[in-house]
Amino acid sequence: MIVVADAGPLIHLSLVGKIDLLPLLYDRILIPDLVYEEVVQKGEGLAGSVEVRGGDWVDVVPHDSGAHLFRSLRAELDKGEAAAIWLAVDRRAERILSDDRQARLAAERLGFKVRGSLGVLVEAKRRGVLPVVAPLVHELKTKGVWLSEDLIERVLHELGETGG
């Protein structure tokens, strides 16, 4: 399965030491050069920087700033998110990984399945790659990642987990 990621899930999964789930769950992970720049170069020394820079599991693809779709998406999204959606369309990806609400809505309007950091953790548990999700969800919240309490409660209930 080919997926395209924007910066959010790369950073957030790194915060809890679980970015390594991505190559276990997906055949190919693509990121646009603008996302690489955001996570690795501008984010040097921060969560995700080292993991993405050294990751042989990620393919960095140059974006096309002249593409109509990219320019159109820039009206509502930051450049990394716009480039990620453009890349998903260009490479016919099966899924987009994003935690940004506006980017998720834009990707869904184009017919993509979208999964955020929490969704990646849930998928990993359902596939038997991760034993529990609750402690990681609580760690994400502790480290400043916004997740609604209702969503957390619903997801943990569906997974048969109640605490962290």
C-alpha positions as CSV (number, residue, x, y, z in Angstrom):
1,M,0.0,0.0,0.0
2,I,1.3,3.4,-1.0
3,V,0.7,6.2,1.5
4,V,1.7,9.8,1.5
5,A,2.4,11.6,4.8
6,D,2.4,15.2,5.8
7,A,4.5,16.4,8.8
8,G,2.0,15.9,11.6
9,P,2.0,12.1,11.9
10,L,5.8,11.9,11.3
11,I,6.4,14.3,14.2
12,H,3.6,12.9,16.5
13,L,4.5,9.3,16.1
14,S,8.2,10.2,16.8
15,L,7.2,11.9,20.0
16,V,6.0,8.6,21.4
17,G,8.8,6.5,19.8
18,K,6.4,4.8,17.3
19,I,7.4,6.2,13.9
20,D,8.8,2.7,13.2
21,L,5.2,1.5,12.8
22,L,4.9,3.2,9.4
23,P,7.2,0.8,7.5
24,L,5.6,-2.1,9.3
25,L,2.1,-1.1,8.2
26,Y,2.6,0.3,4.7
27,D,4.6,-0.9,1.7
28,R,5.7,2.5,0.6
29,I,5.7,5.9,2.4
30,L,6.1,9.0,0.2
31,I,6.6,12.5,1.5
32,P,7.0,15.6,-0.6
33,D,10.3,17.5,-0.3
34,L,8.4,20.3,1.5
35,V,7.5,18.0,4.3
36,Y,11.1,16.7,4.5
37,E,12.3,20.3,4.7
38,E,9.8,21.0,7.5
39,V,10.5,17.9,9.6
40,V,14.2,17.4,9.0
41,Q,15.8,20.8,8.1
42,K,13.6,23.3,9.8
43,G,12.8,20.9,12.6
44,E,16.4,19.8,13.2
45,G,16.8,18.4,16.7
46,L,13.1,18.1,17.1
47,A,10.9,15.0,17.1
48,G,11.0,13.2,13.7
49,S,14.0,14.9,12.4
50,V,16.6,12.1,12.9
51,E,14.1,9.4,12.2
52,V,13.0,10.8,8.8
53,R,16.5,11.8,7.8
54,G,17.9,8.3,8.4
55,G,14.7,6.5,7.3
56,D,15.3,4.2,4.4
57,W,11.6,3.5,4.6
58,V,10.6,6.9,3.2
59,D,10.8,8.2,-0.3
60,V,11.2,12.0,-0.7
61,V,9.5,13.3,-3.9
62,P,9.9,16.8,-5.3
63,H,6.6,18.8,-5.4
64,D,5.4,20.7,-8.5
65,S,4.7,24.2,-7.3
66,G,3.2,25.0,-10.7
67,A,0.6,22.2,-10.6
68,H,-2.9,23.6,-10.6
69,L,-4.0,21.3,-7.7
70,F,-1.1,22.4,-5.5
71,R,-1.8,26.1,-6.1
72,S,-5.5,25.5,-5.5
73,L,-4.8,23.7,-2.2
74,R,-2.5,26.4,-1.0
75,A,-5.5,28.7,-0.7
76,E,-6.6,26.7,2.3
77,L,-3.6,24.7,3.5
78,D,0.0,25.1,4.4
79,K,2.6,24.2,1.7
80,G,3.5,20.8,3.2
81,E,-0.1,19.7,3.4
82,A,-0.9,20.9,-0.1
83,A,2.2,19.2,-1.5
84,A,1.2,15.9,0.3
85,I,-2.3,15.9,-1.2
86,W,-0.9,16.8,-4.6
87,L,1.6,14.0,-4.3
88,A,-1.1,11.5,-3.3
89,V,-3.1,12.4,-6.4
90,D,0.0,12.4,-8.7
91,R,1.2,9.0,-7.4
92,R,-2.2,7.4,-7.0
93,A,-1.6,6.7,-3.3
94,E,-4.2,4.7,-1.4
95,R,-4.1,6.7,1.8
96,I,-2.9,10.0,3.2
97,L,-1.6,10.4,6.7
98,S,-2.4,13.8,8.2
99,D,-3.5,15.1,11.6
100,D,-4.6,18.5,10.3
101,R,-8.4,18.9,10.1
102,Q,-8.4,21.1,7.0
103,A,-6.0,18.8,5.1
104,R,-8.0,15.8,6.1
105,L,-11.2,17.4,4.8
106,A,-9.5,18.4,1.5
107,A,-8.1,14.9,1.0
108,E,-11.4,13.3,1.7
109,R,-13.1,15.6,-0.8
110,L,-10.7,14.2,-3.4
111,G,-11.7,10.7,-2.4
112,F,-8.8,9.7,-0.2
113,K,-8.9,7.6,2.9
114,V,-7.1,9.6,5.6
115,R,-5.6,8.4,8.7
116,G,-4.0,10.4,11.5
117,S,-1.5,9.5,14.2
118,L,-4.2,8.0,16.4
119,G,-5.5,6.0,13.4
120,V,-2.0,4.6,12.8
121,L,-1.8,3.4,16.4
122,V,-5.2,1.8,16.2
123,E,-4.3,0.1,12.9
124,A,-1.1,-1.2,14.5
125,K,-3.0,-2.7,17.4
126,R,-5.6,-4.3,15.2
127,R,-2.9,-5.9,13.1
128,G,-1.2,-7.2,16.2
129,V,1.9,-5.0,15.8
130,L,1.2,-3.0,18.9
131,P,-0.1,-4.5,22.2
132,V,-1.8,-1.4,23.6
133,V,-2.7,2.1,22.5
134,A,-3.9,3.8,25.7
135,P,-0.5,4.7,27.2
136,L,0.7,6.1,23.8
137,V,-2.5,8.2,23.4
138,H,-2.0,9.7,26.9
139,E,1.7,10.3,26.1
140,L,0.7,12.2,23.0
141,K,-1.7,14.4,25.0
142,T,1.0,15.0,27.6
143,K,3.4,16.1,24.9
144,G,0.9,18.6,23.5
145,V,-0.8,16.8,20.7
146,W,-4.5,17.8,20.6
147,L,-6.9,14.9,20.7
148,S,-10.5,15.3,21.8
149,E,-11.5,13.5,24.9
150,D,-14.6,12.1,23.1
151,L,-12.4,10.6,20.4
152,I,-10.0,9.1,22.8
153,E,-12.8,7.6,24.9
154,R,-14.5,6.1,21.8
155,V,-11.3,4.7,20.3
156,L,-10.1,3.1,23.5
157,H,-13.6,1.6,24.2
158,E,-13.6,0.1,20.7
159,L,-10.2,-1.4,21.3
160,G,-11.2,-2.7,24.7
161,E,-8.8,-0.5,26.6
162,T,-9.9,1.8,29.3
163,G,-6.8,3.5,30.7
164,G,-3.2,4.3,30.3
